Amino acid sequence: MLAGALDVSTRVGHSLSGLRERLRDATSAAHRELDAQLSSFDLTVFSGYRRFLQANAGALLPLEAALVEAGVAEMFPDWPERARSQAIATDLARLGRDAQATVSVPPMTPGGVLGTMYVLEGSRLGAKFLLKTIANSADPRIGEATAYLGHGAGKRLWQSFLSRLQSEEACEEPYDEDEVIEAARAAFAAFERAADRA
């Protein structure tokens, strides 16, 4: 990247056209590491799938709570359709466990909300593939606990998130793009820590 290339306006709408690419590039290593870590859970057996859900809940619950505290619903009015804490709690209850936060996350700024939402909404894309893996399980209990992985299916939430990311309506205050990227990295790190503790 050219020196000074980041010295552009950081108001929403002025430089968001490339923010998705910058987020993808800046988090690609963390994304690969998390995928490798989560692939150690065998989703086709009861204990492995339950641990996978516990790992995800450990990070999802505090991240979504921090998003709510930061006013995510003002930036994303469809937040109730996006929130998955209840879905993962339902799945874990079906598998005989409570959903629990196992990591802590700091308060978020508007830029932090965007970076965190990038990670959470992007995870829906991988969920589709994981559901195919689960379909190969011989344990019917696993197939009955897919509210989290199937959440939002058919609603085009990723596409609408990207539109929001590129829209001036996403946030009314100036923010630092580096802050958005750092929040995305922090969200990946939260899932890694939760997976370590599952």
HURAKA-V711360 format. One record per residue. N is the residue number from 1. RES is the residue in one small letter. PSI is psi in radians with two decimals (* if undefined). Layout:
BEGIN
n=N res=RES psi=PSI
n=N res=RES psi=PSI
END
This chain:
BEGIN
n=1 res=m psi=2.44
n=2 res=l psi=2.47
n=3 res=a psi=2.36
n=4 res=g psi=-0.06
n=5 res=a psi=-0.44
n=6 res=l psi=-0.05
n=7 res=d psi=1.07
n=8 res=v psi=2.96
n=9 res=s psi=2.43
n=10 res=t psi=0.32
n=11 res=r psi=2.53
n=12 res=v psi=2.38
n=13 res=g psi=-0.44
n=14 res=h psi=-0.50
n=15 res=s psi=0.30
n=16 res=l psi=-0.29
n=17 res=s psi=-0.55
n=18 res=g psi=0.06
n=19 res=l psi=-0.65
n=20 res=r psi=-0.77
n=21 res=e psi=-0.70
n=22 res=r psi=-0.70
n=23 res=l psi=-0.80
n=24 res=r psi=-0.83
n=25 res=d psi=-0.72
n=26 res=a psi=-0.39
n=27 res=t psi=0.06
n=28 res=s psi=-0.72
n=29 res=a psi=-0.78
n=30 res=a psi=-0.66
n=31 res=h psi=-0.80
n=32 res=r psi=-0.75
n=33 res=e psi=-0.74
n=34 res=l psi=-0.75
n=35 res=d psi=-0.76
n=36 res=a psi=-0.71
n=37 res=q psi=-0.79
n=38 res=l psi=-0.41
n=39 res=s psi=-0.19
n=40 res=s psi=-0.25
n=41 res=f psi=2.18
n=42 res=d psi=1.85
n=43 res=l psi=-0.12
n=44 res=t psi=-0.10
n=45 res=v psi=2.59
n=46 res=f psi=-0.92
n=47 res=s psi=-0.69
n=48 res=g psi=-0.74
n=49 res=y psi=-0.72
n=50 res=r psi=-0.73
n=51 res=r psi=-0.66
n=52 res=f psi=-0.81
n=53 res=l psi=-0.69
n=54 res=q psi=-0.71
n=55 res=a psi=-0.79
n=56 res=n psi=-0.74
n=57 res=a psi=-0.64
n=58 res=g psi=-0.59
n=59 res=a psi=-0.68
n=60 res=l psi=-0.79
n=61 res=l psi=-0.89
n=62 res=p psi=-0.56
n=63 res=l psi=-0.79
n=64 res=e psi=-0.63
n=65 res=a psi=-0.73
n=66 res=a psi=-0.64
n=67 res=l psi=-0.78
n=68 res=v psi=-0.78
n=69 res=e psi=-0.58
n=70 res=a psi=-0.02
n=71 res=g psi=0.63
n=72 res=v psi=-0.56
n=73 res=a psi=-0.38
n=74 res=e psi=-0.61
n=75 res=m psi=-0.59
n=76 res=f psi=1.54
n=77 res=p psi=-0.37
n=78 res=d psi=0.36
n=79 res=w psi=-0.74
n=80 res=p psi=-0.51
n=81 res=e psi=-0.36
n=82 res=r psi=-0.52
n=83 res=a psi=2.36
n=84 res=r psi=0.10
n=85 res=s psi=-0.75
n=86 res=q psi=-0.65
n=87 res=a psi=-0.79
n=88 res=i psi=-0.55
n=89 res=a psi=-0.68
n=90 res=t psi=-0.78
n=91 res=d psi=-0.82
n=92 res=l psi=-0.64
n=93 res=a psi=-0.69
n=94 res=r psi=-0.46
n=95 res=l psi=0.19
n=96 res=g psi=0.40
n=97 res=r psi=2.72
n=98 res=d psi=2.54
n=99 res=a psi=2.23
n=100 res=q psi=2.45
n=101 res=a psi=2.29
n=102 res=t psi=-0.06
n=103 res=v psi=2.80
n=104 res=s psi=2.60
n=105 res=v psi=2.60
n=106 res=p psi=2.88
n=107 res=p psi=2.69
n=108 res=m psi=2.55
n=109 res=t psi=3.04
n=110 res=p psi=-0.70
n=111 res=g psi=-0.65
n=112 res=g psi=-0.64
n=113 res=v psi=-0.80
n=114 res=l psi=-0.77
n=115 res=g psi=-0.72
n=116 res=t psi=-0.74
n=117 res=m psi=-0.58
n=118 res=y psi=-0.76
n=119 res=v psi=-0.83
n=120 res=l psi=-0.76
n=121 res=e psi=-0.63
n=122 res=g psi=-0.49
n=123 res=s psi=-0.33
n=124 res=r psi=-0.54
n=125 res=l psi=-0.76
n=126 res=g psi=-0.49
n=127 res=a psi=-0.59
n=128 res=k psi=-0.73
n=129 res=f psi=-0.63
n=130 res=l psi=-0.60
n=131 res=l psi=-0.60
n=132 res=k psi=-0.66
n=133 res=t psi=-0.78
n=134 res=i psi=-0.54
n=135 res=a psi=-0.36
n=136 res=n psi=-0.01
n=137 res=s psi=2.46
n=138 res=a psi=-0.14
n=139 res=d psi=1.95
n=140 res=p psi=-0.38
n=141 res=r psi=-0.57
n=142 res=i psi=-0.80
n=143 res=g psi=-0.34
n=144 res=e psi=0.03
n=145 res=a psi=1.03
n=146 res=t psi=0.41
n=147 res=a psi=-0.65
n=148 res=y psi=-0.92
n=149 res=l psi=-0.52
n=150 res=g psi=-0.01
n=151 res=h psi=2.27
n=152 res=g psi=0.13
n=153 res=a psi=2.32
n=154 res=g psi=0.05
n=155 res=k psi=-0.03
n=156 res=r psi=0.70
n=157 res=l psi=-0.61
n=158 res=w psi=-0.79
n=159 res=q psi=-0.71
n=160 res=s psi=-0.52
n=161 res=f psi=-0.79
n=162 res=l psi=-0.67
n=163 res=s psi=-0.72
n=164 res=r psi=-0.68
n=165 res=l psi=-0.62
n=166 res=q psi=0.06
n=167 res=s psi=2.54
n=168 res=e psi=-0.31
n=169 res=e psi=-0.16
n=170 res=a psi=-0.61
n=171 res=c psi=2.34
n=172 res=e psi=-0.14
n=173 res=e psi=2.68
n=174 res=p psi=2.65
n=175 res=y psi=2.86
n=176 res=d psi=2.17
n=177 res=e psi=-0.58
n=178 res=d psi=-0.57
n=179 res=e psi=-0.69
n=180 res=v psi=-0.81
n=181 res=i psi=-0.74
n=182 res=e psi=-0.63
n=183 res=a psi=-0.66
n=184 res=a psi=-0.77
n=185 res=r psi=-0.71
n=186 res=a psi=-0.61
n=187 res=a psi=-0.76
n=188 res=f psi=-0.75
n=189 res=a psi=-0.63
n=190 res=a psi=-0.73
n=191 res=f psi=-0.64
n=192 res=e psi=-0.76
n=193 res=r psi=-0.72
n=194 res=a psi=-0.67
n=195 res=a psi=-0.63
n=196 res=d psi=-0.55
n=197 res=r psi=-0.14
n=198 res=a psi=*
END
